[in-house]
């Protein structure tokens, strides 16, 4: 399974930056891309390990449920 790197823009718009066979290559590229970001844009770079590009996109855009133990007045 390859590692995918995506640029995550406003409204969860994904733009594929590439795919790599090893974690080391993907992490190096992700870090290099993150250094070029303008903090004012709010964009992010995300790396994900997935079976294919579609599975990677679905995982990155999926809504996650809030864990009940981390919310409320006690937190």
CNS distance restraints for C-alpha pairs under 8 A (distance, minus, plus):
assign (resid   1 and name CA) (resid  21 and name CA) 7.28 0.50 0.50
assign (resid   1 and name CA) (resid  49 and name CA) 6.83 0.50 0.50
assign (resid   1 and name CA) (resid  50 and name CA) 5.95 0.50 0.50
assign (resid   1 and name CA) (resid  51 and name CA) 5.15 0.50 0.50
assign (resid   1 and name CA) (resid  52 and name CA) 7.34 0.50 0.50
assign (resid   2 and name CA) (resid  19 and name CA) 6.31 0.50 0.50
assign (resid   2 and name CA) (resid  20 and name CA) 5.62 0.50 0.50
assign (resid   2 and name CA) (resid  21 and name CA) 4.82 0.50 0.50
assign (resid   2 and name CA) (resid  22 and name CA) 7.09 0.50 0.50
assign (resid   2 and name CA) (resid  49 and name CA) 6.06 0.50 0.50
assign (resid   2 and name CA) (resid  50 and name CA) 6.37 0.50 0.50
assign (resid   2 and name CA) (resid  51 and name CA) 6.97 0.50 0.50
assign (resid   2 and name CA) (resid  52 and name CA) 7.47 0.50 0.50
assign (resid   3 and name CA) (resid  19 and name CA) 5.46 0.50 0.50
assign (resid   3 and name CA) (resid  20 and name CA) 5.16 0.50 0.50
assign (resid   3 and name CA) (resid  21 and name CA) 6.16 0.50 0.50
assign (resid   3 and name CA) (resid  22 and name CA) 6.85 0.50 0.50
assign (resid   3 and name CA) (resid  23 and name CA) 6.68 0.50 0.50
assign (resid   3 and name CA) (resid  26 and name CA) 6.28 0.50 0.50
assign (resid   3 and name CA) (resid  47 and name CA) 6.72 0.50 0.50
assign (resid   3 and name CA) (resid  48 and name CA) 5.56 0.50 0.50
assign (resid   3 and name CA) (resid  49 and name CA) 4.47 0.50 0.50
assign (resid   3 and name CA) (resid  50 and name CA) 6.57 0.50 0.50
assign (resid   4 and name CA) (resid  16 and name CA) 7.51 0.50 0.50
assign (resid   4 and name CA) (resid  17 and name CA) 7.65 0.50 0.50
assign (resid   4 and name CA) (resid  18 and name CA) 6.01 0.50 0.50
assign (resid   4 and name CA) (resid  19 and name CA) 4.40 0.50 0.50
assign (resid   4 and name CA) (resid  20 and name CA) 6.52 0.50 0.50
assign (resid   4 and name CA) (resid  26 and name CA) 7.28 0.50 0.50
assign (resid   4 and name CA) (resid  47 and name CA) 5.57 0.50 0.50
assign (resid   4 and name CA) (resid  48 and name CA) 5.28 0.50 0.50
assign (resid   4 and name CA) (resid  49 and name CA) 6.31 0.50 0.50
assign (resid   4 and name CA) (resid  50 and name CA) 7.44 0.50 0.50
assign (resid   4 and name CA) (resid  53 and name CA) 7.26 0.50 0.50
assign (resid   4 and name CA) (resid  56 and name CA) 7.20 0.50 0.50
assign (resid   5 and name CA) (resid  16 and name CA) 6.16 0.50 0.50
assign (resid   5 and name CA) (resid  17 and name CA) 5.38 0.50 0.50
assign (resid   5 and name CA) (resid  18 and name CA) 5.63 0.50 0.50
assign (resid   5 and name CA) (resid  19 and name CA) 6.25 0.50 0.50
assign (resid   5 and name CA) (resid  26 and name CA) 7.06 0.50 0.50
assign (resid   5 and name CA) (resid  30 and name CA) 6.66 0.50 0.50
assign (resid   5 and name CA) (resid  45 and name CA) 6.87 0.50 0.50
assign (resid   5 and name CA) (resid  46 and name CA) 5.64 0.50 0.50
assign (resid   5 and name CA) (resid  47 and name CA) 4.42 0.50 0.50
assign (resid   5 and name CA) (resid  48 and name CA) 6.51 0.50 0.50
assign (resid   6 and name CA) (resid  14 and name CA) 6.06 0.50 0.50
assign (resid   6 and name CA) (resid  15 and name CA) 5.39 0.50 0.50
assign (resid   6 and name CA) (resid  16 and name CA) 4.44 0.50 0.50
assign (resid   6 and name CA) (resid  17 and name CA) 5.28 0.50 0.50
assign (resid   6 and name CA) (resid  18 and name CA) 7.38 0.50 0.50
assign (resid   6 and name CA) (resid  45 and name CA) 5.66 0.50 0.50
assign (resid   6 and name CA) (resid  46 and name CA) 5.35 0.50 0.50
assign (resid   6 and name CA) (resid  47 and name CA) 6.47 0.50 0.50
assign (resid   7 and name CA) (resid  14 and name CA) 5.66 0.50 0.50
assign (resid   7 and name CA) (resid  15 and name CA) 5.05 0.50 0.50
assign (resid   7 and name CA) (resid  16 and name CA) 6.38 0.50 0.50
assign (resid   7 and name CA) (resid  17 and name CA) 6.71 0.50 0.50
assign (resid   7 and name CA) (resid  43 and name CA) 6.90 0.50 0.50
assign (resid   7 and name CA) (resid  44 and name CA) 5.74 0.50 0.50
assign (resid   7 and name CA) (resid  45 and name CA) 4.52 0.50 0.50
assign (resid   7 and name CA) (resid  46 and name CA) 6.42 0.50 0.50
assign (resid   8 and name CA) (resid  12 and name CA) 5.76 0.50 0.50
assign (resid   8 and name CA) (resid  13 and name CA) 5.78 0.50 0.50
assign (resid   8 and name CA) (resid  14 and name CA) 4.89 0.50 0.50
assign (resid   8 and name CA) (resid  15 and name CA) 6.69 0.50 0.50
assign (resid   8 and name CA) (resid  43 and name CA) 5.64 0.50 0.50
assign (resid   8 and name CA) (resid  44 and name CA) 5.09 0.50 0.50
assign (resid   8 and name CA) (resid  45 and name CA) 5.90 0.50 0.50
assign (resid   8 and name CA) (resid  46 and name CA) 6.98 0.50 0.50
assign (resid   9 and name CA) (resid  13 and name CA) 5.04 0.50 0.50
assign (resid   9 and name CA) (resid  14 and name CA) 6.34 0.50 0.50
assign (resid   9 and name CA) (resid  15 and name CA) 7.90 0.50 0.50
assign (resid   9 and name CA) (resid  42 and name CA) 7.14 0.50 0.50
assign (resid   9 and name CA) (resid  43 and name CA) 4.67 0.50 0.50
assign (resid   9 and name CA) (resid  44 and name CA) 6.67 0.50 0.50
assign (resid  10 and name CA) (resid  42 and name CA) 7.23 0.50 0.50
assign (resid  10 and name CA) (resid  43 and name CA) 6.72 0.50 0.50
assign (resid  12 and name CA) (resid  61 and name CA) 6.43 0.50 0.50
assign (resid  14 and name CA) (resid  57 and name CA) 7.36 0.50 0.50
assign (resid  19 and name CA) (resid  26 and name CA) 7.22 0.50 0.50
assign (resid  20 and name CA) (resid  25 and name CA) 6.36 0.50 0.50
assign (resid  20 and name CA) (resid  26 and name CA) 5.55 0.50 0.50
assign (resid  21 and name CA) (resid  25 and name CA) 7.55 0.50 0.50
assign (resid  21 and name CA) (resid  26 and name CA) 7.76 0.50 0.50
assign (resid  22 and name CA) (resid  26 and name CA) 6.42 0.50 0.50
assign (resid  23 and name CA) (resid  27 and name CA) 5.91 0.50 0.50
assign (resid  24 and name CA) (resid  28 and name CA) 6.14 0.50 0.50
assign (resid  25 and name CA) (resid  29 and name CA) 6.27 0.50 0.50
assign (resid  26 and name CA) (resid  30 and name CA) 6.07 0.50 0.50
assign (resid  26 and name CA) (resid  47 and name CA) 7.20 0.50 0.50
assign (resid  27 and name CA) (resid  31 and name CA) 6.11 0.50 0.50
assign (resid  27 and name CA) (resid  47 and name CA) 7.37 0.50 0.50
assign (resid  28 and name CA) (resid  32 and name CA) 6.21 0.50 0.50
assign (resid  29 and name CA) (resid  33 and name CA) 6.15 0.50 0.50
assign (resid  30 and name CA) (resid  34 and name CA) 6.14 0.50 0.50
assign (resid  30 and name CA) (resid  45 and name CA) 6.54 0.50 0.50
assign (resid  30 and name CA) (resid  46 and name CA) 7.24 0.50 0.50
assign (resid  30 and name CA) (resid  47 and name CA) 6.79 0.50 0.50
assign (resid  31 and name CA) (resid  35 and name CA) 6.44 0.50 0.50
assign (resid  32 and name CA) (resid  36 and name CA) 7.01 0.50 0.50
assign (resid  33 and name CA) (resid  37 and name CA) 6.90 0.50 0.50
assign (resid  33 and name CA) (resid  45 and name CA) 7.16 0.50 0.50
assign (resid  34 and name CA) (resid  44 and name CA) 7.31 0.50 0.50
assign (resid  34 and name CA) (resid  45 and name CA) 6.28 0.50 0.50
assign (resid  37 and name CA) (resid  41 and name CA) 7.93 0.50 0.50
assign (resid  37 and name CA) (resid  43 and name CA) 7.36 0.50 0.50
assign (resid  37 and name CA) (resid  44 and name CA) 7.72 0.50 0.50
assign (resid  38 and name CA) (resid  42 and name CA) 7.74 0.50 0.50
assign (resid  38 and name CA) (resid  43 and name CA) 7.93 0.50 0.50
assign (resid  39 and name CA) (resid  43 and name CA) 7.54 0.50 0.50
assign (resid  48 and name CA) (resid  56 and name CA) 6.41 0.50 0.50
assign (resid  49 and name CA) (resid  56 and name CA) 7.14 0.50 0.50
assign (resid  50 and name CA) (resid  55 and name CA) 6.19 0.50 0.50
assign (resid  50 and name CA) (resid  56 and name CA) 5.35 0.50 0.50
assign (resid  51 and name CA) (resid  55 and name CA) 6.45 0.50 0.50
assign (resid  51 and name CA) (resid  56 and name CA) 7.49 0.50 0.50
assign (resid  52 and name CA) (resid  56 and name CA) 6.35 0.50 0.50
assign (resid  53 and name CA) (resid  57 and name CA) 6.23 0.50 0.50
assign (resid  54 and name CA) (resid  58 and name CA) 6.17 0.50 0.50
assign (resid  55 and name CA) (resid  59 and name CA) 6.17 0.50 0.50
assign (resid  56 and name CA) (resid  60 and name CA) 6.27 0.50 0.50
assign (resid  57 and name CA) (resid  61 and name CA) 6.21 0.50 0.50
assign (resid  58 and name CA) (resid  62 and name CA) 5.88 0.50 0.50
assign (resid  66 and name CA) (resid  70 and name CA) 7.56 0.50 0.50
assign (resid  66 and name CA) (resid  71 and name CA) 7.55 0.50 0.50
assign (resid  67 and name CA) (resid  71 and name CA) 6.97 0.50 0.50
assign (resid  68 and name CA) (resid  72 and name CA) 7.85 0.50 0.50
assign (resid  70 and name CA) (resid  75 and name CA) 6.31 0.50 0.50
assign (resid  71 and name CA) (resid  75 and name CA) 5.96 0.50 0.50
